[in-house]
Amino acid sequence: MAGGWGGGGVMGEQFHPNKSTTFINKEQLFKVEYLDDASLTGFVAEDVVQLGDYYVSTRFGCVTHSKGHDWAEADGILGMGFPAAALRSVPFPLFWALTDETRVAQEQSNVLKNRIFTLMLSEDRGEIVLGGHDPESVEGAMVTTPVRPSPLADGAEAFMHYMIDVQSLKVGKHELLNFKDSSIAIQAILDSGTSCLVVPDDTFEGGLLASPFQTFQKHFGDFEEPTIYITIEGTTFTIPYEDYMVDDKPCVMKMKNTPRTFLLGDVFFRRMVVVHNLANPMQPLVSVGQRKEGYELARKLQTIGDRAHVPLGKKLVQKPSPATEHAVTGTRPPSGWFGKQRAQRGGGAVAGILPTKVSSPVVAP
């Protein structure tokens, strides 16, 4: 997690260490660089961090300077990723610290029992559900798929991103992922830090018959207001035309550095309910469901039992420009890869429910 420090003036609601009696400056500097040349620098600190009803004493980054992007309306960057992708100086992302059962006995802690969170976005705000998902938000059934590990330079693998298999990506009736071998899938990274869909402009040494980005450019104008279709675990999800258009231009961009993945950014989260189940760190799962039409995201913190709806601040929409996954300085982000589809998948929707209204039923995971 990184937050704006009162002395830097880089973000919206700034954090003032001198107002905290539990703040500790760890006297370590950090720098995070992004593939689109944006960056954040600052120092590492430790303090009690609270999200919804849950809090824990943990390390985080205090941002003193930023480059690129418009951080003016952001209070900070929320750490909901994997430990393997974290900075060495901040070894545990906030969500992992908030769900660390070994901290239950600590005086300054109230940890979340279920390491599950759901992310939903709209044009002007977002919502994180801690501990599960709201069944009233989903239209139809959800599908569950395993998160794929990323290959590392030493030949090992680690979970670095929320990367899942995708079997099909269409604009209108035109398939963008024309696999030479029909048993092949390509990995997509679920990335709320990217505004658009970012697709490769590469055939990956013949793994694809044509470049997905060039196919999109060629056929985008074939239909009036075409829908985008994404198939995960045999279920097809839709992104309507109006949800991926920004300033009358399609929010679909070319992948930078052509790793063998593509990115599902904010335009995906605006139409989907995406559940991240990290209960088993050896095999994380992602469940996806189509968001119910008219479902209203939370405007204020709502808690029921041991679960919480946490509204996010205004979501800034980037203009169509190169955008890629986050990368830590000095570490080249691992590329995804083509892989044979497994015969069996993790099945069933992720349990764990937080209703939006007190009168709604609560079902324990």
LINBEL-V528146 format. One record per helix or strand of 2 or more residues. SS is the DSSP state (a for helix, b for strand). FROM is the first residue (numbers start at 0). TO is the last residue. If there is no record, write none. Layout:
ss=SS from=FROM to=TO
ss=SS from=FROM to=TO
This chain:
ss=b from=1 to=4
ss=a from=16 to=18
ss=b from=23 to=33
ss=b from=38 to=50
ss=b from=53 to=66
ss=b from=75 to=76
ss=a from=82 to=84
ss=a from=93 to=97
ss=a from=100 to=102
ss=b from=115 to=120
ss=b from=125 to=129
ss=a from=134 to=136
ss=b from=137 to=145
ss=b from=149 to=150
ss=b from=156 to=157
ss=b from=162 to=165
ss=b from=167 to=170
ss=b from=173 to=174
ss=b from=183 to=189
ss=b from=196 to=198
ss=a from=211 to=221
ss=b from=227 to=231
ss=b from=234 to=238
ss=a from=240 to=242
ss=b from=244 to=245
ss=b from=248 to=249
ss=b from=251 to=253
ss=a from=255 to=257
ss=b from=260 to=263
ss=a from=265 to=268
ss=b from=271 to=276
ss=b from=284 to=290
ss=b from=301 to=303
ss=b from=306 to=311
ss=b from=325 to=327
ss=b from=338 to=339
